[in-house]
Amino acid sequence: MTSGRYRSSNLICQAGATEAEEQAERCAESLGWPCRGEIPADPDQGIPYEVQWWAGPGLILHFLVDDLSGSAAVCVSGDSRDVVEAAVELVKSQIPFNSFEGLRNAVDTAVGSMDAARALIRAAIGAPQDFDDGLFSRVGSLLFGADPVLQEAAVWAVSYAPWPEFRAVLREFLSVSSDERLVLTARTVLEGFELERIPEA
């Protein structure tokens, strides 16, 4: 996020990526917001597919598709929090989104490791910017569980919701894990905390 700019939390679309993009296009068109451009996905660099529209002076509507989960999300960025949140309400009135509570609870009701992993990532992508104990506890529980698929999902979930409280959790995981691949991923996520200057809890 550019310094001095405010970016809303991600809204996770109920529809699949293709249909969700069409919904975003129709929303922008109905609101008179011209397309700013498209950013091709580059998974190796952690860059998701993205389309942007001008939603006003210095105000941008973002549509993104997460490569890891395949989930589509929408957010708005701008110089003023109040203006951004007003634009978010306009978008919410036209595109069906999942509530964060629903995303978080889907982790508990998922059937099988892969569904639970995807649900956890989706919840993390759609997490509020402020700390949420419900998601935090779910990530911690799966990170220190016995299922390597869910452990990996938990590490990636931290990268989507980089709350300061996760620093200690990742450090503890690094001190007890013997899985070299997961340890490398966790270290990479912690390095991201440093680059983004995420403070200590």
LOMARTI-787261 format. One record per residue (C-alpha): residue in three letters; residue number from 1; x, y, z. Coordinates in Angstrom, 3 decimals. Layout:
BEGIN
   rest    nr          X          Y          Z
    Ala   NUM          X          Y          Z
...
// end
This chain:
BEGIN
   rest    nr          X          Y          Z
    Met     1      0.000      0.000      0.000
    Thr     2      1.312      3.399     -0.964
    Ser     3      2.309      5.600      1.980
    Gly     4     -0.399      8.045      2.937
    Arg     5     -3.141      6.057      1.225
    Tyr     6     -5.915      4.090      2.864
    Arg     7     -6.944      0.703      1.534
    Ser     8    -10.117     -1.027      2.616
    Ser     9    -10.249     -4.616      3.753
    Asn    10    -10.791     -7.145      0.989
    Leu    11    -14.359     -8.151      0.193
    Ile    12    -14.474    -11.801     -0.884
    Cys    13    -16.854    -12.345     -3.800
    Gln    14    -19.440    -15.092     -3.528
    Ala    15    -19.081    -15.891     -7.228
    Gly    16    -16.173    -17.617     -8.931
    Ala    17    -13.405    -15.514    -10.455
    Thr    18    -14.850    -15.172    -13.966
    Glu    19    -18.378    -14.284    -12.872
    Ala    20    -17.050    -12.014    -10.117
    Glu    21    -14.970    -10.052    -12.618
    Glu    22    -18.054     -9.551    -14.772
    Gln    23    -19.927     -8.333    -11.691
    Ala    24    -17.129     -5.863    -10.910
    Glu    25    -17.142     -4.608    -14.499
    Arg    26    -20.907     -4.075    -14.419
    Cys    27    -20.636     -2.341    -11.055
    Ala    28    -17.954      0.065    -12.291
    Glu    29    -19.869      0.745    -15.494
    Ser    30    -23.113      1.465    -13.637
    Leu    31    -21.290      3.895    -11.346
    Gly    32    -19.514      5.598    -14.237
    Trp    33    -16.051      4.516    -13.108
    Pro    34    -13.659      4.166    -16.115
    Cys    35    -11.196      1.303    -16.326
    Arg    36     -7.669      2.224    -15.255
    Gly    37     -5.997     -0.935    -16.493
    Glu    38     -5.217     -4.597    -15.964
    Ile    39     -2.232     -6.134    -14.171
    Pro    40     -1.354     -9.673    -15.337
    Ala    41     -0.735    -12.273    -12.654
    Asp    42      2.857    -13.159    -11.767
    Pro    43      2.592    -15.872     -9.087
    Asp    44      6.377    -16.218     -8.805
    Gln    45      6.557    -12.593     -7.693
    Gly    46      3.420    -12.788     -5.551
    Ile    47      1.485    -10.519     -7.908
    Pro    48     -2.204    -11.446     -8.349
    Tyr    49     -4.296    -10.788    -11.422
    Glu    50     -5.861     -7.372    -10.971
    Val    51     -8.161     -4.931    -12.752
    Gln    52     -8.513     -1.337    -11.581
    Trp    53    -11.108      1.363    -12.158
    Trp    54    -11.011      5.076    -11.348
    Ala    55    -13.709      5.579     -8.716
    Gly    56    -13.023      9.287     -8.278
    Pro    57    -10.069     11.662     -7.814
    Gly    58     -7.321      9.545     -6.287
    Leu    59     -9.834      6.761     -5.661
    Ile    60     -9.355      3.283     -7.133
    Leu    61    -11.552      0.177     -7.241
    His    62     -9.450     -2.991     -7.284
    Phe    63    -10.569     -6.442     -8.439
    Leu    64     -8.102     -9.218     -7.620
    Val    65     -7.868    -12.969     -8.007
    Asp    66     -5.724    -14.758     -5.434
    Asp    67     -3.503    -17.340     -7.103
    Leu    68     -3.262    -19.625     -4.082
    Ser    69     -6.994    -20.042     -3.390
    Gly    70     -8.520    -18.892     -6.681
    Ser    71    -10.735    -16.508     -4.716
    Ala    72    -11.862    -13.200     -6.185
    Ala    73    -11.827    -10.084     -4.025
    Val    74    -12.624     -6.406     -4.319
    Cys    75    -11.255     -3.470     -2.359
    Val    76    -11.004      0.298     -2.676
    Ser    77     -8.003      2.549     -2.060
    Gly    78     -7.730      6.304     -1.748
    Asp    79     -6.405      9.241      0.220
    Ser    80     -9.395      9.534      2.563
    Arg    81    -10.724      6.712      4.721
    Asp    82    -14.212      8.216      4.748
    Val    83    -14.335      8.489      0.941
    Val    84    -12.962      4.962      0.535
    Glu    85    -15.525      3.483      2.905
    Ala    86    -18.328      5.381      1.147
    Ala    87    -17.206      3.853     -2.153
    Val    88    -17.091      0.422     -0.509
    Glu    89    -20.742      0.781      0.501
    Leu    90    -21.672      1.592     -3.106
    Val    91    -19.839     -1.528     -4.300
    Lys    92    -21.477     -3.677     -1.597
    Ser    93    -24.885     -2.658     -2.885
    Gln    94    -24.126     -4.149     -6.311
    Ile    95    -21.887     -7.189     -5.784
    Pro    96    -22.672    -10.147     -3.474
    Phe    97    -19.871    -10.742     -0.988
    Asn    98    -19.237    -13.225      1.810
    Ser    99    -19.278    -11.836      5.329
    Phe   100    -16.048    -12.186      7.277
    Glu   101    -17.909    -14.138      9.966
    Gly   102    -19.127    -16.567      7.318
    Leu   103    -15.619    -16.980      5.919
    Arg   104    -14.192    -17.574      9.372
    Asn   105    -16.854    -20.111     10.309
    Ala   106    -16.345    -21.966      7.015
    Val   107    -12.967    -23.078      8.342
    Asp   108    -14.745    -25.081     11.035
    Thr   109    -17.316    -26.659      8.730
    Ala   110    -14.983    -27.565      5.861
    Val   111    -14.782    -31.235      4.942
    Gly   112    -11.254    -32.507      4.356
    Ser   113     -7.841    -30.855      4.519
    Met   114     -7.932    -29.164      1.121
    Asp   115    -11.318    -27.529      1.713
    Ala   116    -10.251    -26.401      5.177
    Ala   117     -6.996    -24.995      3.801
    Arg   118     -8.815    -23.058      1.106
    Ala   119    -11.365    -21.797      3.645
    Leu   120     -8.591    -20.585      5.936
    Ile   121     -6.861    -18.705      3.114
    Arg   122    -10.146    -17.125      2.034
    Ala   123    -10.837    -15.997      5.596
    Ala   124     -7.355    -14.513      5.871
    Ile   125     -7.712    -12.647      2.571
    Gly   126    -11.021    -11.204      3.758
    Ala   127     -9.821    -10.477      7.293
    Pro   128    -10.314     -7.027      8.796
    Gln   129     -7.253     -4.858      9.206
    Asp   130     -7.734     -4.901     12.964
    Phe   131     -6.878     -8.022     14.972
    Asp   132     -9.556    -10.712     15.165
    Asp   133     -9.157    -13.326     17.880
    Gly   134    -11.383    -15.853     16.093
    Leu   135     -9.168    -16.061     13.016
    Phe   136     -6.024    -15.800     15.116
    Ser   137     -6.988    -18.841     17.205
    Arg   138     -7.917    -20.889     14.133
    Val   139     -4.591    -20.142     12.455
    Gly   140     -2.679    -21.061     15.603
    Ser   141     -4.615    -24.279     16.099
    Leu   142     -3.957    -25.475     12.549
    Leu   143     -0.349    -24.274     12.512
    Phe   144      0.510    -26.450     15.513
    Gly   145     -1.682    -29.352     14.394
    Ala   146     -0.580    -32.595     12.787
    Asp   147     -1.797    -32.003      9.204
    Pro   148      1.009    -30.565      6.996
    Val   149     -1.512    -29.291      4.433
    Leu   150     -3.257    -27.217      7.077
    Gln   151      0.046    -26.155      8.626
    Glu   152      1.158    -24.741      5.292
    Ala   153     -2.197    -23.011      4.809
    Ala   154     -1.842    -21.469      8.273
    Val   155      1.593    -20.060      7.429
    Trp   156      0.263    -18.522      4.220
    Ala   157     -2.783    -17.207      6.075
    Val   158     -0.457    -15.148      8.261
    Ser   159      0.964    -13.485      5.145
    Tyr   160     -2.550    -12.324      4.193
    Ala   161     -3.405    -11.058      7.692
    Pro   162     -0.056     -9.751      8.987
    Trp   163     -1.121     -8.747     12.456
    Pro   164      1.717     -8.045     14.917
    Glu   165      0.371    -10.810     17.166
    Phe   166      1.441    -13.393     14.578
    Arg   167      5.148    -12.602     15.010
    Ala   168      5.422    -14.599     18.242
    Val   169      3.350    -17.432     16.783
    Leu   170      5.663    -17.810     13.790
    Arg   171      8.750    -17.643     15.989
    Glu   172      7.360    -20.392     18.213
    Phe   173      6.570    -22.483     15.141
    Leu   174     10.131    -22.031     13.869
    Ser   175     11.471    -23.227     17.216
    Val   176      9.531    -26.507     17.165
    Ser   177      9.029    -27.441     13.495
    Ser   178     11.300    -29.953     11.761
    Asp   179      9.669    -29.539      8.333
    Glu   180     12.340    -27.703      6.317
    Arg   181      9.912    -26.488      3.639
    Leu   182      7.445    -25.083      6.152
    Val   183     10.252    -23.503      8.151
    Leu   184     11.535    -21.765      5.007
    Thr   185      8.029    -20.488      4.212
    Ala   186      7.524    -19.233      7.762
    Arg   187     10.869    -17.430      7.673
    Thr   188      9.910    -15.810      4.375
    Val   189      6.640    -14.589      5.900
    Leu   190      8.510    -13.165      8.898
    Glu   191     10.912    -11.398      6.542
    Gly   192      7.840     -9.887      4.900
    Phe   193      6.830     -8.505      8.299
    Glu   194     10.187     -6.728      8.451
    Leu   195      9.891     -5.343      4.925
    Glu   196      6.371     -4.058      5.642
    Arg   197      7.544     -2.730      9.022
    Ile   198      4.869     -4.607     10.917
    Pro   199      5.504     -3.713     14.574
    Glu   200      5.905     -6.082     17.484
    Ala   201      2.670     -6.868     19.348
// end
